[in-house]
Amino acid sequence: MTPWTSLVFLDLPRRVAKVLLSQPRNDHGVISQKMTQEEFAHRVGGARQSVNAALRGFERRGWIQVRNHAVTVKQAAALSRFAGE
């Protein structure tokens, strides 16, 4: 089973977390490839509004930071635990 195959068994916030963790990041945790929420929603098989809600939830917990369409993973370990890794 590929990593993407396992996404179908997860709820949307966990799929969002897994995709965030799979993206290349620089030394500061900034995800290199910028994606619109629409692109992100397509990738995880959900609605843009649901992706936005998941990202805001992660941001409230302090796991990520979203600024100017750039996502910074601040607590990868917590995000990974949430995603079930």
The first five atom37 places (N, CA, C, CB, O) and aatype in JSON, in Angstrom:
{
  "aatype": [12, 16, 14, 17, 16, 15, 10, 19, 13, 10, 3, 10, 14, 1, 1, 19, 0, 11, 19, 10, 10, 15, 5, 14, 1, 2, 3, 8, 7, 19, 9, 15, 5, 11, 12, 16, 5, 6, 6, 13, 0, 8, 1, 19, 7, 7, 0, 1, 5, 15, 19, 2, 0, 0, 10, 1, 7, 13, 6, 1, 1, 7, 17, 9, 5, 19, 1, 2, 8, 0, 19, 16, 19, 11, 5, 0, 0, 0, 10, 15, 1, 13, 0, 7, 6],
  "atom_mask": [
    [1, 1, 1, 1, 1],
    [1, 1, 1, 1, 1],
    [1, 1, 1, 1, 1],
    [1, 1, 1, 1, 1],
    [1, 1, 1, 1, 1],
    [1, 1, 1, 1, 1],
    [1, 1, 1, 1, 1],
    [1, 1, 1, 1, 1],
    [1, 1, 1, 1, 1],
    [1, 1, 1, 1, 1],
    [1, 1, 1, 1, 1],
    [1, 1, 1, 1, 1],
    [1, 1, 1, 1, 1],
    [1, 1, 1, 1, 1],
    [1, 1, 1, 1, 1],
    [1, 1, 1, 1, 1],
    [1, 1, 1, 1, 1],
    [1, 1, 1, 1, 1],
    [1, 1, 1, 1, 1],
    [1, 1, 1, 1, 1],
    [1, 1, 1, 1, 1],
    [1, 1, 1, 1, 1],
    [1, 1, 1, 1, 1],
    [1, 1, 1, 1, 1],
    [1, 1, 1, 1, 1],
    [1, 1, 1, 1, 1],
    [1, 1, 1, 1, 1],
    [1, 1, 1, 1, 1],
    [1, 1, 1, 0, 1],
    [1, 1, 1, 1, 1],
    [1, 1, 1, 1, 1],
    [1, 1, 1, 1, 1],
    [1, 1, 1, 1, 1],
    [1, 1, 1, 1, 1],
    [1, 1, 1, 1, 1],
    [1, 1, 1, 1, 1],
    [1, 1, 1, 1, 1],
    [1, 1, 1, 1, 1],
    [1, 1, 1, 1, 1],
    [1, 1, 1, 1, 1],
    [1, 1, 1, 1, 1],
    [1, 1, 1, 1, 1],
    [1, 1, 1, 1, 1],
    [1, 1, 1, 1, 1],
    [1, 1, 1, 0, 1],
    [1, 1, 1, 0, 1],
    [1, 1, 1, 1, 1],
    [1, 1, 1, 1, 1],
    [1, 1, 1, 1, 1],
    [1, 1, 1, 1, 1],
    [1, 1, 1, 1, 1],
    [1, 1, 1, 1, 1],
    [1, 1, 1, 1, 1],
    [1, 1, 1, 1, 1],
    [1, 1, 1, 1, 1],
    [1, 1, 1, 1, 1],
    [1, 1, 1, 0, 1],
    [1, 1, 1, 1, 1],
    [1, 1, 1, 1, 1],
    [1, 1, 1, 1, 1],
    [1, 1, 1, 1, 1],
    [1, 1, 1, 0, 1],
    [1, 1, 1, 1, 1],
    [1, 1, 1, 1, 1],
    [1, 1, 1, 1, 1],
    [1, 1, 1, 1, 1],
    [1, 1, 1, 1, 1],
    [1, 1, 1, 1, 1],
    [1, 1, 1, 1, 1],
    [1, 1, 1, 1, 1],
    [1, 1, 1, 1, 1],
    [1, 1, 1, 1, 1],
    [1, 1, 1, 1, 1],
    [1, 1, 1, 1, 1],
    [1, 1, 1, 1, 1],
    [1, 1, 1, 1, 1],
    [1, 1, 1, 1, 1],
    [1, 1, 1, 1, 1],
    [1, 1, 1, 1, 1],
    [1, 1, 1, 1, 1],
    [1, 1, 1, 1, 1],
    [1, 1, 1, 1, 1],
    [1, 1, 1, 1, 1],
    [1, 1, 1, 0, 1],
    [1, 1, 1, 1, 1]
  ],
  "atom_positions": [
    [[0.85, -1.18, 0.0], [0.0, 0.0, 0.0], [0.89, 1.24, 0.0], [-0.96, 0.0, 1.22], [1.81, 1.35, 0.81]],
    [[0.62, 2.16, -0.91], [1.4, 3.4, -0.99], [0.95, 4.37, 0.1], [1.27, 4.05, -2.39], [-0.15, 4.21, 0.64]],
    [[1.77, 5.38, 0.43], [1.35, 6.36, 1.43], [0.04, 7.06, 1.05], [2.44, 7.38, 1.64], [-0.75, 7.41, 1.92]],
    [[-0.17, 7.27, -0.25], [-1.38, 7.97, -0.69], [-2.6, 7.07, -0.58], [-1.23, 8.47, -2.12], [-3.7, 7.57, -0.36]],
    [[-2.42, 5.75, -0.72], [-3.54, 4.83, -0.6], [-4.1, 4.88, 0.81], [-3.11, 3.41, -0.95], [-5.32, 4.79, 0.99]],
    [[-3.25, 5.01, 1.81], [-3.71, 5.03, 3.19], [-4.53, 6.27, 3.52], [-2.53, 4.94, 4.13], [-5.24, 6.28, 4.52]],
    [[-4.45, 7.32, 2.69], [-5.21, 8.54, 2.96], [-6.72, 8.3, 2.93], [-4.84, 9.61, 1.95], [-7.46, 8.97, 3.64]],
    [[-7.17, 7.35, 2.12], [-8.62, 7.14, 1.98], [-9.25, 6.65, 3.28], [-8.9, 6.15, 0.87], [-10.47, 6.77, 3.44]],
    [[-8.47, 6.12, 4.19], [-9.0, 5.59, 5.44], [-9.01, 6.62, 6.56], [-8.21, 4.39, 5.86], [-9.43, 6.31, 7.67]],
    [[-8.55, 7.82, 6.29], [-8.45, 8.86, 7.31], [-9.51, 9.94, 7.12], [-7.07, 9.5, 7.3], [-9.98, 10.16, 6.0]],
    [[-9.88, 10.6, 8.22], [-10.78, 11.75, 8.07], [-10.0, 12.91, 7.46], [-11.41, 12.15, 9.45], [-8.77, 12.87, 7.39]],
    [[-10.71, 13.94, 7.03], [-10.07, 15.02, 6.29], [-8.95, 15.72, 7.06], [-11.1, 16.03, 5.88], [-7.88, 15.93, 6.49]],
    [[-9.14, 16.09, 8.33], [-8.03, 16.76, 9.02], [-6.75, 15.9, 9.08], [-8.45, 17.12, 10.44], [-5.65, 16.43, 8.97]],
    [[-6.9, 14.62, 9.23], [-5.72, 13.74, 9.26], [-5.09, 13.62, 7.87], [-6.11, 12.33, 9.79], [-3.87, 13.53, 7.75]],
    [[-5.91, 13.64, 6.83], [-5.36, 13.64, 5.46], [-4.59, 14.93, 5.21], [-6.49, 13.48, 4.41], [-3.51, 14.9, 4.6]],
    [[-5.13, 16.05, 5.68], [-4.43, 17.33, 5.54], [-3.09, 17.27, 6.28], [-5.3, 18.5, 6.08], [-2.07, 17.71, 5.75]],
    [[-3.1, 16.74, 7.49], [-1.86, 16.64, 8.28], [-0.83, 15.79, 7.55], [-2.15, 16.04, 9.67], [0.34, 16.17, 7.48]],
    [[-1.24, 14.66, 7.01], [-0.29, 13.78, 6.3], [0.31, 14.47, 5.08], [-0.98, 12.48, 5.87], [1.51, 14.35, 4.82]],
    [[-0.51, 15.18, 4.33], [0.0, 15.87, 3.15], [0.96, 16.97, 3.57], [-1.16, 16.45, 2.31], [2.01, 17.15, 2.94]],
    [[0.63, 17.71, 4.62], [1.55, 18.74, 5.11], [2.9, 18.14, 5.46], [0.96, 19.46, 6.34], [3.94, 18.67, 5.09]],
    [[2.88, 17.02, 6.17], [4.12, 16.37, 6.6], [4.91, 15.79, 5.43], [3.81, 15.27, 7.59], [6.13, 15.64, 5.52]],
    [[4.23, 15.47, 4.34], [4.92, 14.86, 3.19], [5.61, 15.9, 2.3], [3.92, 14.07, 2.36], [6.4, 15.54, 1.42]],
    [[5.32, 17.17, 2.52], [5.88, 18.22, 1.67], [7.3, 18.57, 2.09], [5.0, 19.46, 1.71], [7.6, 18.59, 3.29]],
    [[8.18, 18.85, 1.14], [9.54, 19.28, 1.49], [9.5, 20.62, 2.22], [10.43, 19.39, 0.22], [8.75, 21.53, 1.86]],
    [[10.32, 20.72, 3.28], [10.39, 21.93, 4.09], [11.83, 22.4, 4.2], [9.79, 21.7, 5.49], [12.76, 21.6, 4.15]],
    [[12.0, 23.71, 4.35], [13.35, 24.23, 4.57], [13.73, 24.08, 6.05], [13.45, 25.71, 4.12], [12.97, 23.51, 6.82]],
    [[14.87, 24.59, 6.43], [15.37, 24.45, 7.81], [14.47, 25.12, 8.84], [16.76, 25.02, 7.91], [14.54, 24.8, 10.03]],
    [[13.65, 26.05, 8.4], [12.75, 26.77, 9.31], [11.35, 26.17, 9.33], [12.68, 28.23, 8.91], [10.46, 26.7, 9.99]],
    [[11.16, 25.07, 8.61], [9.87, 24.4, 8.59], [8.91, 24.91, 7.54], [0.0, 0.0, 0.0], [7.77, 24.45, 7.47]],
    [[9.35, 25.86, 6.71], [8.48, 26.43, 5.68], [8.36, 25.43, 4.53], [9.04, 27.8, 5.17], [9.36, 24.96, 3.98]],
    [[7.13, 25.11, 4.18], [6.89, 24.19, 3.06], [7.29, 24.89, 1.77], [5.4, 23.73, 3.0], [6.84, 25.99, 1.47]],
    [[8.16, 24.22, 1.02], [8.75, 24.8, -0.19], [7.74, 25.08, -1.28], [9.81, 23.89, -0.72], [7.76, 26.15, -1.89]],
    [[6.85, 24.14, -1.52], [5.9, 24.27, -2.61], [4.62, 24.92, -2.08], [5.59, 22.88, -3.25], [3.95, 24.38, -1.2]],
    [[4.3, 26.09, -2.62], [3.06, 26.76, -2.22], [1.91, 26.16, -3.0], [3.14, 28.29, -2.44], [1.99, 26.0, -4.22]],
    [[0.82, 25.83, -2.29], [-0.39, 25.31, -2.91], [-1.55, 26.19, -2.49], [-0.63, 23.81, -2.52], [-1.61, 26.63, -1.34]],
    [[-2.47, 26.43, -3.4], [-3.69, 27.13, -3.0], [-4.54, 26.14, -2.2], [-4.47, 27.69, -4.25], [-4.33, 24.93, -2.26]],
    [[-5.49, 26.67, -1.45], [-6.38, 25.78, -0.71], [-7.2, 24.92, -1.66], [-7.31, 26.58, 0.21], [-7.56, 23.79, -1.33]],
    [[-7.49, 25.45, -2.83], [-8.23, 24.68, -3.83], [-7.39, 23.48, -4.29], [-8.6, 25.58, -5.04], [-7.91, 22.37, -4.39]],
    [[-6.1, 23.7, -4.57], [-5.21, 22.6, -4.96], [-5.07, 21.6, -3.82], [-3.82, 23.15, -5.35], [-5.06, 20.39, -4.04]],
    [[-4.95, 22.11, -2.61], [-4.83, 21.25, -1.43], [-6.08, 20.4, -1.28], [-4.59, 22.1, -0.15], [-5.98, 19.19, -1.04]],
    [[-7.25, 21.02, -1.44], [-8.52, 20.3, -1.31], [-8.61, 19.18, -2.35], [-9.71, 21.26, -1.47], [-9.05, 18.07, -2.04]],
    [[-8.19, 19.47, -3.58], [-8.2, 18.46, -4.62], [-7.28, 17.29, -4.24], [-7.75, 19.07, -5.97], [-7.63, 16.13, -4.45]],
    [[-6.15, 17.61, -3.68], [-5.17, 16.57, -3.31], [-5.67, 15.65, -2.2], [-3.87, 17.23, -2.87], [-5.4, 14.45, -2.22]],
    [[-6.41, 16.21, -1.23], [-6.89, 15.4, -0.11], [-8.32, 14.9, -0.29], [-6.81, 16.19, 1.16], [-8.84, 14.17, 0.55]],
    [[-8.94, 15.3, -1.42], [-10.3, 14.83, -1.7], [-11.35, 15.46, -0.81], [0.0, 0.0, 0.0], [-12.25, 14.77, -0.33]],
    [[-11.23, 16.75, -0.6], [-12.21, 17.45, 0.23], [-12.54, 18.81, -0.33], [0.0, 0.0, 0.0], [-12.05, 19.19, -1.39]],
    [[-13.37, 19.54, 0.38], [-13.75, 20.89, -0.02], [-12.73, 21.91, 0.5], [-15.18, 21.23, 0.5], [-12.12, 21.7, 1.55]],
    [[-12.57, 22.99, -0.24], [-11.64, 24.04, 0.17], [-11.98, 24.56, 1.57], [-11.66, 25.2, -0.85], [-11.08, 24.83, 2.37]],
    [[-13.25, 24.71, 1.87], [-13.67, 25.2, 3.18], [-13.26, 24.24, 4.3], [-15.18, 25.42, 3.2], [-12.88, 24.68, 5.39]],
    [[-13.32, 22.96, 4.03], [-12.93, 21.95, 5.03], [-11.42, 21.97, 5.25], [-13.38, 20.55, 4.59], [-10.96, 21.81, 6.38]],
    [[-10.66, 22.15, 4.17], [-9.2, 22.26, 4.3], [-8.86, 23.5, 5.11], [-8.53, 22.32, 2.89], [-7.99, 23.46, 5.98]],
    [[-9.55, 24.61, 4.83], [-9.31, 25.84, 5.57], [-9.58, 25.63, 7.05], [-10.2, 26.97, 5.03], [-8.8, 26.08, 7.89]],
    [[-10.67, 24.95, 7.39], [-11.0, 24.68, 8.79], [-9.92, 23.82, 9.46], [-12.37, 23.99, 8.89], [-9.54, 24.07, 10.61]],
    [[-9.43, 22.82, 8.74], [-8.37, 21.96, 9.29], [-7.1, 22.76, 9.53], [-8.08, 20.76, 8.34], [-6.47, 22.65, 10.59]],
    [[-6.71, 23.58, 8.56], [-5.5, 24.4, 8.7], [-5.64, 25.37, 9.87], [-5.2, 25.17, 7.41], [-4.69, 25.55, 10.64]],
    [[-6.8, 25.99, 10.01], [-7.02, 26.93, 11.13], [-6.96, 26.2, 12.47], [-8.39, 27.64, 10.97], [-6.44, 26.73, 13.45]],
    [[-7.49, 24.98, 12.51], [-7.41, 24.19, 13.73], [-5.97, 23.87, 14.11], [0.0, 0.0, 0.0], [-5.59, 23.96, 15.27]],
    [[-5.17, 23.5, 13.11], [-3.74, 23.22, 13.36], [-3.03, 24.48, 13.82], [-3.06, 22.65, 12.09], [-2.16, 24.44, 14.69]],
    [[-3.42, 25.6, 13.23], [-2.8, 26.88, 13.6], [-3.15, 27.26, 15.04], [-3.24, 27.99, 12.62], [-2.29, 27.72, 15.79]],
    [[-4.41, 27.06, 15.42], [-4.83, 27.34, 16.81], [-4.04, 26.5, 17.81], [-6.34, 27.09, 16.98], [-3.73, 26.96, 18.91]],
    [[-3.73, 25.28, 17.44], [-2.97, 24.39, 18.33], [-1.48, 24.73, 18.35], [-3.16, 22.93, 17.89], [-0.73, 24.22, 19.18]],
    [[-1.06, 25.59, 17.42], [0.35, 25.96, 17.36], [1.21, 25.0, 16.56], [0.0, 0.0, 0.0], [2.44, 25.07, 16.62]],
    [[0.58, 24.11, 15.8], [1.32, 23.11, 15.03], [1.86, 23.69, 13.74], [0.44, 21.92, 14.74], [2.92, 23.28, 13.27]],
    [[1.12, 24.63, 13.16], [1.55, 25.27, 11.9], [1.33, 26.77, 12.01], [0.77, 24.68, 10.68], [0.69, 27.26, 12.94]],
    [[1.87, 27.47, 11.03], [1.62, 28.91, 10.89], [1.37, 29.15, 9.41], [2.82, 29.79, 11.44], [2.11, 28.67, 8.55]],
    [[0.32, 29.91, 9.11], [0.01, 30.25, 7.73], [0.14, 31.76, 7.58], [-1.44, 29.77, 7.32], [-0.54, 32.53, 8.26]],
    [[1.03, 32.17, 6.69], [1.25, 33.6, 6.41], [1.52, 33.78, 4.93], [2.43, 34.16, 7.24], [2.38, 33.13, 4.35]],
    [[0.76, 34.68, 4.32], [0.95, 35.0, 2.9], [1.01, 33.74, 2.03], [2.23, 35.81, 2.71], [1.87, 33.62, 1.16]],
    [[0.1, 32.83, 2.27], [-0.01, 31.58, 1.5], [1.16, 30.64, 1.72], [-0.13, 31.9, 0.03], [1.29, 29.64, 1.01]],
    [[2.02, 30.94, 2.68], [3.12, 30.03, 3.02], [2.78, 29.32, 4.32], [4.48, 30.8, 3.13], [2.34, 29.95, 5.29]],
    [[2.99, 28.01, 4.35], [2.72, 27.22, 5.54], [4.04, 26.84, 6.18], [1.87, 25.96, 5.21], [4.93, 26.31, 5.52]],
    [[4.15, 27.1, 7.48], [5.32, 26.7, 8.26], [4.88, 25.64, 9.26], [5.97, 27.93, 8.98], [3.96, 25.86, 10.05]],
    [[5.54, 24.49, 9.22], [5.27, 23.44, 10.19], [6.12, 23.77, 11.43], [5.6, 22.0, 9.62], [7.34, 23.73, 11.37]],
    [[5.44, 24.08, 12.54], [6.13, 24.49, 13.75], [6.31, 23.32, 14.73], [5.36, 25.61, 14.43], [7.29, 23.29, 15.47]],
    [[5.38, 22.38, 14.72], [5.46, 21.23, 15.61], [5.16, 19.95, 14.82], [4.48, 21.38, 16.81], [4.06, 19.4, 14.88]],
    [[6.16, 19.51, 14.09], [5.99, 18.33, 13.23], [5.64, 17.09, 14.03], [7.26, 18.08, 12.42], [4.85, 16.26, 13.57]],
    [[6.2, 16.93, 15.22], [5.94, 15.75, 16.03], [4.47, 15.68, 16.43], [6.84, 15.74, 17.28], [3.86, 14.61, 16.38]],
    [[3.91, 16.81, 16.84], [2.49, 16.83, 17.24], [1.59, 16.56, 16.04], [2.12, 18.19, 17.87], [0.61, 15.82, 16.14]],
    [[1.93, 17.14, 14.91], [1.17, 16.93, 13.68], [1.25, 15.46, 13.25], [1.7, 17.85, 12.55], [0.27, 14.87, 12.79]],
    [[2.42, 14.89, 13.41], [2.64, 13.49, 13.06], [1.83, 12.55, 13.97], [4.13, 13.15, 13.14], [1.23, 11.59, 13.49]],
    [[1.81, 12.84, 15.26], [1.0, 12.03, 16.18], [-0.47, 12.11, 15.81], [1.22, 12.49, 17.64], [-1.18, 11.1, 15.8]],
    [[-0.94, 13.33, 15.51], [-2.33, 13.52, 15.12], [-2.66, 12.71, 13.87], [-2.63, 15.01, 14.89], [-3.73, 12.1, 13.77]],
    [[-1.74, 12.7, 12.92], [-1.95, 11.99, 11.66], [-1.86, 10.48, 11.82], [-0.94, 12.44, 10.64], [-2.2, 9.74, 10.9]],
    [[-1.41, 10.02, 12.97], [-1.31, 8.59, 13.22], [-0.05, 7.95, 12.71], [0.0, 0.0, 0.0], [-0.01, 6.76, 12.43]],
    [[1.01, 8.76, 12.59], [2.29, 8.22, 12.1], [3.15, 7.75, 13.24], [3.05, 9.27, 11.28], [4.26, 7.27, 13.01]]
  ]
}
